[in-house]
């Protein structure tokens, strides 16, 4: 194989590796900024309610969370309601899923 062909193949391999690395890096950055989803109990608390209705659900460590039924932030879930806690310092536990 000629030197120029070897260099061309090396450059192409390098470029392909960098593009894969950049793609993976941007995915991890994107995932870090994803909002946390409310726990399933927060959705269940508003299942048969209307927007602005009061609600309660059991949170971490069996604490009672009181709130108001509202549309979730996630545009994909706008047709459902979720119990939005009255306490602004409440945050979902890592790993809570809908």
matplotlib code that plots the C-alpha trace (Angstrom):
import matplotlib.pyplot as plt

x = [0.0, 1.4, 2.2, -0.5, -3.2, -2.1, -2.3, -5.7, -7.0, -5.6, -7.1, -10.5, -10.4, -9.5, -12.4, -14.9, -13.7, -14.1, -17.6, -18.7, -17.1, -18.7, -22.1, -21.8, -20.6, -23.6, -26.0, -24.6, -24.8, -28.4, -29.3, -27.8, -30.3, -33.4, -36.0, -36.8, -40.1, -42.6, -43.1, -46.0, -47.9, -48.0, -49.8, -52.1, -53.1, -54.7, -55.9, -59.6, -59.3, -59.4, -56.7, -56.3, -57.9, -56.1, -54.2, -52.0, -49.6, -47.1, -43.5, -40.1, -39.9, -43.7, -44.1, -47.5, -47.0, -49.9, -50.3, -52.4, -53.2, -51.5, -50.2, -46.7, -43.8, -43.1, -45.0, -45.5, -47.6, -49.8, -52.9, -52.4, -52.3, -49.8, -49.9, -47.5, -46.3, -47.1, -43.7, -41.3, -38.2, -39.6, -37.7, -38.3, -36.0, -33.4, -34.8, -38.5, -40.3, -43.7]
y = [0.0, 3.4, 6.0, 8.4, 5.7, 4.7, 8.3, 8.8, 5.7, 6.8, 10.2, 8.7, 6.4, 9.3, 11.4, 8.6, 7.9, 11.6, 11.9, 8.8, 10.3, 13.7, 12.0, 10.0, 13.1, 15.3, 12.5, 12.4, 16.2, 16.1, 13.4, 15.4, 18.3, 16.1, 17.1, 14.5, 12.8, 12.8, 9.4, 7.2, 8.0, 11.7, 10.7, 8.3, 11.0, 13.0, 10.1, 11.0, 14.6, 18.0, 20.6, 22.7, 20.0, 19.3, 16.0, 13.9, 11.0, 9.1, 10.2, 9.0, 7.6, 7.4, 11.2, 12.6, 15.1, 17.6, 19.5, 20.6, 18.7, 20.3, 19.4, 18.0, 20.0, 17.2, 18.0, 14.3, 14.0, 17.1, 15.0, 13.7, 15.5, 15.1, 16.1, 19.1, 19.5, 22.6, 22.6, 24.0, 22.3, 18.8, 16.9, 13.4, 10.7, 9.6, 6.8, 7.6, 6.8, 7.3]
z = [0.0, -0.8, 1.9, 0.6, 0.7, 4.2, 5.4, 3.7, 5.5, 8.8, 8.4, 7.5, 10.5, 12.8, 11.4, 11.8, 15.4, 16.3, 14.9, 16.9, 20.1, 19.5, 19.0, 22.2, 24.1, 22.9, 23.9, 27.5, 27.7, 26.5, 29.0, 31.9, 31.2, 31.0, 33.6, 36.3, 35.8, 38.6, 40.4, 39.2, 42.5, 41.5, 38.2, 40.0, 42.5, 39.6, 37.5, 37.9, 38.8, 37.0, 36.6, 39.8, 42.0, 45.3, 45.5, 47.7, 47.2, 49.3, 48.6, 49.7, 53.2, 53.3, 53.6, 52.4, 49.6, 49.1, 45.9, 43.0, 39.8, 36.8, 33.4, 33.4, 31.9, 29.4, 26.2, 25.5, 28.6, 28.3, 28.1, 31.6, 35.0, 37.7, 41.4, 41.6, 45.2, 47.1, 48.7, 46.1, 47.7, 47.0, 44.3, 42.9, 44.1, 41.5, 39.5, 40.1, 36.8, 35.4]

ax = plt.figure().add_subplot(projection="3d")
ax.plot(x, y, z, "-o")
ax.set_aspect("equal")
plt.show()
